Amino acid sequence: MANIGVLKPFDSIVDDFEVWITAFTAYFAANELDPIKKCDRCKAVLVSTLGIQIVSLLMSLIAPETTDDKTLSELINVLQVHFKPAPKAISERYRFMCRRQKAEE
C-alpha cells in the first residue's frame, strides 16, 4: 500500500512545532500507523523527518540516552519543551502591566 500524503521535514526556522507535530500525527492516522503497536517504525519516521540539525539537537537534549532508549511520546515531549517552552511568569506579568486600555475598549 502506498503512503497517503507527504510529510515535510521539520524546519525550526520556518515551522511552528505544534503545527508540524499535528501534521505528523495526522500522517500516522492516514497511513494506519499505530504509534503504540509500531513504536519503532514511528520513531524512525520521526527521526528521519526531523533533519540532521534537529536530530543532533535531540540527541544532545536526551544525552547520555539515545533515541532507541526513549518512546515516541518522550521524544516528542522533549522537542515540544525545547521549541515551545512555557511562558515565563515575569515576562507575562510585565506584558500585562504595560497594557493600556484604548478609548474604544
N, CA, C and O atoms as a printed pandas DataFrame, in Angstrom:
     atom_number atom_name residue_name chain_id  residue_number  x_coord  y_coord  z_coord
0              1         N          MET        A               1    0.825   -1.175    0.000
1              2        CA          MET        A               1    0.000    0.000    0.000
2              3         C          MET        A               1    0.878    1.251    0.000
3              4         O          MET        A               1    1.815    1.353    0.792
4              5         N          ALA        A               2    0.582    2.182   -0.870
5              6        CA          ALA        A               2    1.348    3.422   -0.967
6              7         C          ALA        A               2    1.000    4.346    0.191
7              8         O          ALA        A               2   -0.114    4.330    0.714
8              9         N          ASN        A               3    1.979    5.144    0.572
9             10        CA          ASN        A               3    1.737    6.100    1.656
10            11         C          ASN        A               3    0.794    7.196    1.197
11            12         O          ASN        A               3    0.850    7.643    0.051
12            13         N          ILE        A               4   -0.071    7.621    2.101
13            14        CA          ILE        A               4   -1.006    8.700    1.831
14            15         C          ILE        A               4   -0.417    9.979    2.384
15            16         O          ILE        A               4   -0.039   10.036    3.554
16            17         N          GLY        A               5   -0.336   11.005    1.554
17            18        CA          GLY        A               5    0.184   12.291    1.994
18            19         C          GLY        A               5    1.694   12.346    1.985
19            20         O          GLY        A               5    2.379   11.346    1.769
20            21         N          VAL        A               6    2.190   13.539    2.224
21            22        CA          VAL        A               6    3.624   13.784    2.256
22            23         C          VAL        A               6    3.948   14.442    3.583
23            24         O          VAL        A               6    3.277   15.385    4.003
24            25         N          LEU        A               7    4.964   13.944    4.226
25            26        CA          LEU        A               7    5.395   14.517    5.499
26            27         C          LEU        A               7    6.622   15.372    5.249
27            28         O          LEU        A               7    7.708   14.857    4.983
28            29         N          LYS        A               8    6.442   16.676    5.336
29            30        CA          LYS        A               8    7.520   17.626    5.090
30            31         C          LYS        A               8    8.493   17.617    6.265
31            32         O          LYS        A               8    8.058   17.598    7.417
32            33         N          PRO        A               9    9.791   17.631    6.004
33            34        CA          PRO        A               9   10.763   17.680    7.102
34            35         C          PRO        A               9   10.563   18.940    7.955
35            36         O          PRO        A               9   10.182   19.992    7.440
36            37         N          PHE        A              10   10.822   18.823    9.244
37            38        CA          PHE        A              10   10.665   19.949   10.160
38            39         C          PHE        A              10   11.785   20.948    9.965
39            40         O          PHE        A              10   12.959   20.580    9.942
40            41         N          ASP        A              11   11.421   22.217    9.822
41            42        CA          ASP        A              11   12.381   23.311    9.707
42            43         C          ASP        A              11   12.138   24.249   10.877
43            44         O          ASP        A              11   11.125   24.948   10.908
44            45         N          SER        A              12   13.042   24.276   11.830
45            46        CA          SER        A              12   12.833   25.041   13.060
46            47         C          SER        A              12   12.766   26.546   12.829
47            48         O          SER        A              12   12.240   27.274   13.671
48            49         N          ILE        A              13   13.285   27.020   11.716
49            50        CA          ILE        A              13   13.256   28.454   11.425
50            51         C          ILE        A              13   11.884   28.873   10.893
51            52         O          ILE        A              13   11.387   29.948   11.229
52            53         N          VAL        A              14   11.285   28.038   10.077
53            54        CA          VAL        A              14   10.033   28.385    9.406
54            55         C          VAL        A              14    8.808   27.785   10.090
55            56         O          VAL        A              14    7.784   28.453   10.233
56            57         N          ASP        A              15    8.911   26.534   10.509
57            58        CA          ASP        A              15    7.749   25.798   11.000
58            59         C          ASP        A              15    7.492   26.005   12.487
59            60         O          ASP        A              15    8.417   26.141   13.289
60            61         N          ASP        A              16    6.221   26.024   12.826
61            62        CA          ASP        A              16    5.790   26.013   14.225
62            63         C          ASP        A              16    5.742   24.540   14.636
63            64         O          ASP        A              16    5.131   23.729   13.940
64            65         N          PHE        A              17    6.372   24.188   15.747
65            66        CA          PHE        A              17    6.475   22.782   16.114
66            67         C          PHE        A              17    5.119   22.158   16.386
67            68         O          PHE        A              17    4.885   21.014   15.996
68            69         N          GLU        A              18    4.222   22.874   17.041
69            70        CA          GLU        A              18    2.898   22.316   17.339
70            71         C          GLU        A              18    2.119   22.008   16.063
71            72         O          GLU        A              18    1.440   20.985   15.979
72            73         N          VAL        A              19    2.216   22.878   15.085
73            74        CA          VAL        A              19    1.537   22.649   13.805
74            75         C          VAL        A              19    2.168   21.455   13.094
75            76         O          VAL        A              19    1.464   20.602   12.552
76            77         N          TRP        A              20    3.496   21.400   13.101
77            78        CA          TRP        A              20    4.185   20.299   12.428
78            79         C          TRP        A              20    3.858   18.961   13.080
79            80         O          TRP        A              20    3.639   17.971   12.382
80            81         N          ILE        A              21    3.822   18.920   14.401
81            82        CA          ILE        A              21    3.548   17.653   15.089
82            83         C          ILE        A              21    2.101   17.219   14.854
83            84         O          ILE        A              21    1.809   16.023   14.845
84            85         N          THR        A              22    1.204   18.172   14.666
85            86        CA          THR        A              22   -0.180   17.839   14.315
86            87         C          THR        A              22   -0.228   17.168   12.952
87            88         O          THR        A              22   -0.924   16.169   12.771
88            89         N          ALA        A              23    0.511   17.716   11.994
89            90        CA          ALA        A              23    0.590   17.099   10.665
90            91         C          ALA        A              23    1.266   15.731   10.742
91            92         O          ALA        A              23    0.891   14.804   10.025
92            93         N          PHE        A              24    2.253   15.616   11.606
93            94        CA          PHE        A              24    2.975   14.358   11.796
94            95         C          PHE        A              24    2.039   13.266   12.314
95            96         O          PHE        A              24    2.044   12.152   11.791
96            97         N          THR        A              25    1.246   13.570   13.323
97            98        CA          THR        A              25    0.314   12.571   13.866
98            99         C          THR        A              25   -0.816   12.283   12.879
99           100         O          THR        A              25   -1.322   11.162   12.837
100          101         N          ALA        A              26   -1.216   13.270   12.089
101          102        CA          ALA        A              26   -2.233   13.037   11.059
102          103         C          ALA        A              26   -1.694   12.099    9.982
103          104         O          ALA        A              26   -2.439   11.289    9.429
104          105         N          TYR        A              27   -0.418   12.209    9.689
105          106        CA          TYR        A              27    0.220   11.309    8.720
106          107         C          TYR        A              27    0.133    9.863    9.202
107          108         O          TYR        A              27   -0.140    8.956    8.415
108          109         N          PHE        A              28    0.366    9.653   10.493
109          110        CA          PHE        A              28    0.239    8.304   11.063
110          111         C          PHE        A              28   -1.181    7.780   10.922
111          112         O          PHE        A              28   -1.391    6.631   10.534
112          113         N          ALA        A              29   -2.145    8.621   11.234
113          114        CA          ALA        A              29   -3.551    8.205   11.150
114          115         C          ALA        A              29   -3.930    7.881    9.717
115          116         O          ALA        A              29   -4.611    6.886    9.468
116          117         N          ALA        A              30   -3.501    8.703    8.775
117          118        CA          ALA        A              30   -3.837    8.487    7.366
118          119         C          ALA        A              30   -3.226    7.201    6.819
119          120         O          ALA        A              30   -3.794    6.560    5.935
120          121         N          ASN        A              31   -2.071    6.835    7.350
121          122        CA          ASN        A              31   -1.376    5.638    6.870
122          123         C          ASN        A              31   -1.546    4.435    7.801
123          124         O          ASN        A              31   -0.841    3.434    7.674
124          125         N          GLU        A              32   -2.481    4.547    8.729
125          126        CA          GLU        A              32   -2.821    3.464    9.654
126          127         C          GLU        A              32   -1.604    2.940   10.413
127          128         O          GLU        A              32   -1.429    1.733   10.582
128          129         N          LEU        A              33   -0.769    3.875   10.867
129          130        CA          LEU        A              33    0.386    3.523   11.692
130          131         C          LEU        A              33    0.009    3.775   13.146
131          132         O          LEU        A              33   -0.277    4.910   13.527
132          133         N          ASP        A              34    0.007    2.741   13.942
133          134        CA          ASP        A              34   -0.320    2.864   15.357
134          135         C          ASP        A              34    0.970    3.129   16.127
135          136         O          ASP        A              34    1.837    2.258   16.184
136          137         N          PRO        A              35    1.117    4.322   16.725
137          138        CA          PRO        A              35    2.356    4.643   17.449
138          139         C          PRO        A              35    2.648    3.724   18.625
139          140         O          PRO        A              35    3.791    3.648   19.074
140          141         N          ILE        A              36    1.636    3.023   19.132
141          142        CA          ILE        A              36    1.869    2.119   20.266
142          143         C          ILE        A              36    2.331    0.752   19.768
143          144         O          ILE        A              36    3.290    0.185   20.291
144          145         N          LYS        A              37    1.641    0.227   18.755
145          146        CA          LYS        A              37    1.983   -1.101   18.249
146          147         C          LYS        A              37    3.239   -1.091   17.375
147          148         O          LYS        A              37    4.010   -2.051   17.376
148          149         N          LYS        A              38    3.437   -0.010   16.635
149          150        CA          LYS        A              38    4.589    0.093   15.735
150          151         C          LYS        A              38    5.486    1.246   16.174
151          152         O          LYS        A              38    5.835    2.119   15.380
152          153         N          CYS        A              39    5.846    1.231   17.439
153          154        CA          CYS        A              39    6.608    2.332   18.034
154          155         C          CYS        A              39    7.957    2.542   17.335
155          156         O          CYS        A              39    8.340    3.679   17.060
156          157         N          ASP        A              40    8.668    1.463   17.051
157          158        CA          ASP        A              40    9.987    1.592   16.422
158          159         C          ASP        A              40    9.885    2.218   15.038
159          160         O          ASP        A              40   10.699    3.066   14.671
160          161         N          ARG        A              41    8.888    1.800   14.279
161          162        CA          ARG        A              41    8.726    2.371   12.933
162          163         C          ARG        A              41    8.330    3.844   13.018
163          164         O          ARG        A              41    8.818    4.666   12.242
164          165         N          CYS        A              42    7.452    4.175   13.954
165          166        CA          CYS        A              42    7.021    5.561   14.124
166          167         C          CYS        A              42    8.172    6.443   14.585
167          168         O          CYS        A              42    8.286    7.584   14.138
168          169         N          LYS        A              43    9.024    5.940   15.469
169          170        CA          LYS        A              43   10.205    6.695   15.885
170          171         C          LYS        A              43   11.146    6.908   14.702
171          172         O          LYS        A              43   11.740    7.975   14.553
172          173         N          ALA        A              44   11.271    5.892   13.873
173          174        CA          ALA        A              44   12.131    6.017   12.688
174          175         C          ALA        A              44   11.593    7.080   11.738
175          176         O          ALA        A              44   12.366    7.840   11.155
176          177         N          VAL        A              45   10.279    7.136   11.580
177          178        CA          VAL        A              45    9.674    8.169   10.734
178          179         C          VAL        A              45    9.940    9.547   11.339
179          180         O          VAL        A              45   10.287   10.484   10.619
180          181         N          LEU        A              46    9.781    9.673   12.651
181          182        CA          LEU        A              46   10.042   10.954   13.310
182          183         C          LEU        A              46   11.481   11.398   13.096
183          184         O          LEU        A              46   11.729   12.515   12.644
184          185         N          VAL        A              47   12.422   10.529   13.419
185          186        CA          VAL        A              47   13.840   10.889   13.323
186          187         C          VAL        A              47   14.232   11.196   11.880
187          188         O          VAL        A              47   15.015   12.113   11.632
188          189         N          SER        A              48   13.696   10.440   10.931
189          190        CA          SER        A              48   14.070   10.671    9.533
190          191         C          SER        A              48   13.458   11.945    8.967
191          192         O          SER        A              48   13.961   12.471    7.974
192          193         N          THR        A              49   12.395   12.451    9.564
193          194        CA          THR        A              49   11.789   13.681    9.050
194          195         C          THR        A              49   12.228   14.935    9.806
195          196         O          THR        A              49   11.838   16.045    9.442
196          197         N          LEU        A              50   13.020   14.771   10.830
197          198        CA          LEU        A              50   13.483   15.939   11.581
198          199         C          LEU        A              50   14.627   16.675   10.900
199          200         O          LEU        A              50   14.760   17.889   11.059
200          201         N          GLY        A              51   15.439   15.973   10.159
201          202        CA          GLY        A              51   16.612   16.597    9.553
202          203         C          GLY        A              51   17.817   16.444   10.471
203          204         O          GLY        A              51   17.670   16.253   11.678
204          205         N          ILE        A              52   18.987   16.529    9.897
205          206        CA          ILE        A              52   20.238   16.278   10.617
206          207         C          ILE        A              52   20.435   17.241   11.782
207          208         O          ILE        A              52   20.814   16.807   12.870
208          209         N          GLN        A              53   20.192   18.525   11.588
209          210        CA          GLN        A              53   20.422   19.501   12.664
210          211         C          GLN        A              53   19.506   19.261   13.858
211          212         O          GLN        A              53   19.949   19.343   15.004
212          213         N          ILE        A              54   18.231   18.965   13.600
213          214        CA          ILE        A              54   17.284   18.757   14.691
214          215         C          ILE        A              54   17.559   17.419   15.379
215          216         O          ILE        A              54   17.404   17.307   16.595
216          217         N          VAL        A              55   17.965   16.406   14.615
217          218        CA          VAL        A              55   18.324   15.117   15.231
218          219         C          VAL        A              55   19.538   15.302   16.135
219          220         O          VAL        A              55   19.596   14.738   17.227
220          221         N          SER        A              56   20.497   16.087   15.682
221          222        CA          SER        A              56   21.678   16.379   16.502
222          223         C          SER        A              56   21.265   17.103   17.786
223          224         O          SER        A              56   21.761   16.784   18.866
224          225         N          LEU        A              57   20.368   18.065   17.669
225          226        CA          LEU        A              57   19.853   18.773   18.836
226          227         C          LEU        A              57   19.126   17.815   19.769
227          228         O          LEU        A              57   19.334   17.846   20.982
228          229         N          LEU        A              58   18.277   16.969   19.208
229          230        CA          LEU        A              58   17.532   15.997   20.007
230          231         C          LEU        A              58   18.476   15.066   20.756
231          232         O          LEU        A              58   18.266   14.785   21.936
232          233         N          MET        A              59   19.508   14.590   20.082
233          234        CA          MET        A              59   20.469   13.688   20.727
234          235         C          MET        A              59   21.183   14.378   21.883
235          236         O          MET        A              59   21.454   13.755   22.910
236          237         N          SER        A              60   21.490   15.669   21.718
237          238        CA          SER        A              60   22.149   16.384   22.815
238          239         C          SER        A              60   21.179   16.658   23.963
239          240         O          SER        A              60   21.591   16.718   25.121
240          241         N          LEU        A              61   19.882   16.825   23.644
241          242        CA          LEU        A              61   18.889   17.064   24.689
242          243         C          LEU        A              61   18.622   15.826   25.542
243          244         O          LEU        A              61   18.307   15.944   26.726
244          245         N          ILE        A              62   18.748   14.638   24.944
245          246        CA          ILE        A              62   18.448   13.408   25.686
246          247         C          ILE        A              62   19.705   12.667   26.136
247          248         O          ILE        A              62   19.611   11.609   26.758
248          249         N          ALA        A              63   20.880   13.217   25.825
249          250        CA          ALA        A              63   22.141   12.557   26.198
250          251         C          ALA        A              63   22.185   12.338   27.699
251          252         O          ALA        A              63   21.700   13.192   28.440
252          253         N          PRO        A              64   22.728   11.266   28.171
253          254        CA          PRO        A              64   23.502   10.211   27.539
254          255         C          PRO        A              64   22.647    9.110   26.912
255          256         O          PRO        A              64   23.191    8.169   26.335
256          257         N          GLU        A              65   21.321    9.208   27.014
257          258        CA          GLU        A              65   20.472    8.204   26.387
258          259         C          GLU        A              65   20.431    8.415   24.875
259          260         O          GLU        A              65   20.870    9.448   24.369
260          261         N          THR        A              66   19.898    7.424   24.163
261          262        CA          THR        A              66   19.756    7.529   22.717
262          263         C          THR        A              66   18.274    7.516   22.353
263          264         O          THR        A              66   17.418    7.305   23.213
264          265         N          THR        A              67   17.980    7.738   21.095
265          266        CA          THR        A              67   16.588    7.712   20.644
266          267         C          THR        A              67   15.989    6.320   20.798
267          268         O          THR        A              67   14.773    6.187   20.940
268          269         N          ASP        A              68   16.811    5.293   20.773
269          270        CA          ASP        A              68   16.317    3.922   20.966
270          271         C          ASP        A              68   15.838    3.690   22.403
271          272         O          ASP        A              68   14.988    2.836   22.650
272          273         N          ASP        A              69   16.391    4.457   23.344
273          274        CA          ASP        A              69   16.028    4.298   24.753
274          275         C          ASP        A              69   14.711    4.986   25.112
275          276         O          ASP        A              69   14.117    4.691   26.150
276          277         N          LYS        A              70   14.260    5.893   24.263
277          278        CA          LYS        A              70   13.060    6.694   24.544
278          279         C          LYS        A              70   11.880    6.212   23.709
279          280         O          LYS        A              70   12.053    5.628   22.639
280          281         N          THR        A              71   10.683    6.468   24.216
281          282        CA          THR        A              71    9.474    6.174   23.445
282          283         C          THR        A              71    9.203    7.343   22.507
283          284         O          THR        A              71    9.806    8.409   22.630
284          285         N          LEU        A              72    8.298    7.129   21.580
285          286        CA          LEU        A              72    7.933    8.186   20.641
286          287         C          LEU        A              72    7.387    9.397   21.383
287          288         O          LEU        A              72    7.763   10.529   21.079
288          289         N          SER        A              73    6.514    9.176   22.344
289          290        CA          SER        A              73    5.919   10.299   23.072
290          291         C          SER        A              73    6.963   11.046   23.901
291          292         O          SER        A              73    6.866   12.264   24.059
292          293         N          GLU        A              74    7.951   10.341   24.427
293          294        CA          GLU        A              74    9.021   11.010   25.173
294          295         C          GLU        A              74    9.861   11.893   24.252
295          296         O          GLU        A              74   10.234   13.004   24.628
296          297         N          LEU        A              75   10.158   11.407   23.054
297          298        CA          LEU        A              75   10.935   12.198   22.098
298          299         C          LEU        A              75   10.166   13.449   21.686
299          300         O          LEU        A              75   10.726   14.543   21.615
300          301         N          ILE        A              76    8.880   13.270   21.416
301          302        CA          ILE        A              76    8.046   14.413   21.026
302          303         C          ILE        A              76    7.974   15.415   22.173
303          304         O          ILE        A              76    8.041   16.622   21.941
304          305         N          ASN        A              77    7.840   14.935   23.395
305          306        CA          ASN        A              77    7.773   15.816   24.553
306          307         C          ASN        A              77    9.065   16.619   24.724
307          308         O          ASN        A              77    9.020   17.812   25.027
308          309         N          VAL        A              78   10.204   15.975   24.531
309          310        CA          VAL        A              78   11.493   16.671   24.644
310          311         C          VAL        A              78   11.571   17.793   23.618
311          312         O          VAL        A              78   12.003   18.901   23.937
312          313         N          LEU        A              79   11.156   17.511   22.393
313          314        CA          LEU        A              79   11.181   18.532   21.349
314          315         C          LEU        A              79   10.171   19.645   21.628
315          316         O          LEU        A              79   10.450   20.819   21.383
316          317         N          GLN        A              80    9.013   19.276   22.135
317          318        CA          GLN        A              80    7.983   20.269   22.443
318          319         C          GLN        A              80    8.459   21.225   23.537
319          320         O          GLN        A              80    8.263   22.436   23.435
320          321         N          VAL        A              81    9.073   20.688   24.563
321          322        CA          VAL        A              81    9.588   21.530   25.651
322          323         C          VAL        A              81   10.661   22.469   25.123
323          324         O          VAL        A              81   10.749   23.617   25.558
324          325         N          HIS        A              82   11.476   21.993   24.191
325          326        CA          HIS        A              82   12.548   22.825   23.644
326          327         C          HIS        A              82   12.012   23.916   22.713
327          328         O          HIS        A              82   12.403   25.078   22.827
328          329         N          PHE        A              83   11.120   23.544   21.795
329          330        CA          PHE        A              83   10.644   24.502   20.795
330          331         C          PHE        A              83    9.468   25.353   21.249
331          332         O          PHE        A              83    9.252   26.433   20.701
332          333         N          LYS        A              84    8.710   24.902   22.227
333          334        CA          LYS        A              84    7.559   25.649   22.744
334          335         C          LYS        A              84    7.606   25.688   24.268
335          336         O          LYS        A              84    6.745   25.101   24.924
336          337         N          PRO        A              85    8.602   26.374   24.846
337          338        CA          PRO        A              85    8.679   26.406   26.309
338          339         C          PRO        A              85    7.502   27.179   26.897
339          340         O          PRO        A              85    6.904   28.030   26.239
340          341         N          ALA        A              86    7.189   26.869   28.126
341          342        CA          ALA        A              86    6.104   27.574   28.817
342          343         C          ALA        A              86    6.503   29.031   29.004
343          344         O          ALA        A              86    7.674   29.324   29.248
344          345         N          PRO        A              87    5.549   29.946   28.894
345          346        CA          PRO        A              87    5.880   31.361   29.068
346          347         C          PRO        A              87    6.362   31.643   30.497
347          348         O          PRO        A              87    5.885   31.042   31.460
348          349         N          LYS        A              88    7.288   32.542   30.606
349          350        CA          LYS        A              88    7.829   32.921   31.913
350          351         C          LYS        A              88    6.858   33.867   32.609
351          352         O          LYS        A              88    6.335   34.794   31.991
352          353         N          ALA        A              89    6.621   33.635   33.877
353          354        CA          ALA        A              89    5.656   34.429   34.636
354          355         C          ALA        A              89    6.044   35.898   34.695
355          356         O          ALA        A              89    5.181   36.770   34.599
356          357         N          ILE        A              90    7.316   36.180   34.848
357          358        CA          ILE        A              90    7.763   37.573   34.977
358          359         C          ILE        A              90    7.503   38.343   33.692
359          360         O          ILE        A              90    6.989   39.461   33.730
360          361         N          SER        A              91    7.855   37.753   32.553
361          362        CA          SER        A              91    7.655   38.462   31.283
362          363         C          SER        A              91    6.170   38.622   30.968
363          364         O          SER        A              91    5.758   39.645   30.423
364          365         N          GLU        A              92    5.372   37.624   31.306
365          366        CA          GLU        A              92    3.927   37.734   31.077
366          367         C          GLU        A              92    3.314   38.789   31.993
367          368         O          GLU        A              92    2.425   39.527   31.567
368          369         N          ARG        A              93    3.762   38.872   33.217
369          370        CA          ARG        A              93    3.274   39.883   34.156
370          371         C          ARG        A              93    3.644   41.279   33.664
371          372         O          ARG        A              93    2.832   42.201   33.729
372          373         N          TYR        A              94    4.874   41.431   33.171
373          374        CA          TYR        A              94    5.316   42.717   32.637
374          375         C          TYR        A              94    4.454   43.133   31.447
375          376         O          TYR        A              94    4.027   44.283   31.356
376          377         N          ARG        A              95    4.202   42.197   30.541
377          378        CA          ARG        A              95    3.363   42.486   29.378
378          379         C          ARG        A              95    1.954   42.903   29.803
379          380         O          ARG        A              95    1.371   43.817   29.220
380          381         N          PHE        A              96    1.422   42.242   30.801
381          382        CA          PHE        A              96    0.085   42.563   31.299
382          383         C          PHE        A              96    0.063   43.956   31.923
383          384         O          PHE        A              96   -0.858   44.735   31.678
384          385         N          MET        A              97    1.077   44.266   32.727
385          386        CA          MET        A              97    1.106   45.564   33.403
386          387         C          MET        A              97    1.343   46.728   32.432
387          388         O          MET        A              97    0.941   47.856   32.718
388          389         N          CYS        A              98    1.979   46.474   31.309
389          390        CA          CYS        A              98    2.229   47.522   30.322
390          391         C          CYS        A              98    1.014   47.783   29.429
391          392         O          CYS        A              98    0.994   48.758   28.678
392          393         N          ARG        A              99    0.051   46.956   29.505
393          394        CA          ARG        A              99   -1.153   47.070   28.661
394          395         C          ARG        A              99   -1.915   48.321   29.042
395          396         O          ARG        A              99   -2.155   48.573   30.223
396          397         N          ARG        A             100   -2.298   49.103   28.050
397          398        CA          ARG        A             100   -3.086   50.306   28.252
398          399         C          ARG        A             100   -4.430   50.135   27.562
399          400         O          ARG        A             100   -4.501   49.669   26.425
400          401         N          GLN        A             101   -5.474   50.510   28.248
401          402        CA          GLN        A             101   -6.813   50.391   27.666
402          403         C          GLN        A             101   -7.003   51.489   26.637
403          404         O          GLN        A             101   -6.703   52.657   26.885
404          405         N          LYS        A             102   -7.508   51.088   25.473
405          406        CA          LYS        A             102   -7.775   52.041   24.417
406          407         C          LYS        A             102   -9.138   52.683   24.640
407          408         O          LYS        A             102   -9.977   52.141   25.360
408          409         N          ALA        A             103   -9.354   53.835   24.023
409          410        CA          ALA        A             103  -10.596   54.593   24.225
410          411         C          ALA        A             103  -11.834   53.804   23.812
411          412         O          ALA        A             103  -12.883   53.920   24.447
412          413         N          GLU        A             104  -11.724   53.004   22.756
413          414        CA          GLU        A             104  -12.885   52.251   22.256
414          415         C          GLU        A             104  -13.121   50.948   23.025
415          416         O          GLU        A             104  -14.093   50.245   22.746
416          417         N          GLU        A             105  -12.282   50.622   23.954
417          418        CA          GLU        A             105  -12.452   49.379   24.719
418          419         C          GLU        A             105  -13.257   49.610   25.978
419          420         O          GLU        A             105  -13.495   48.673   26.740
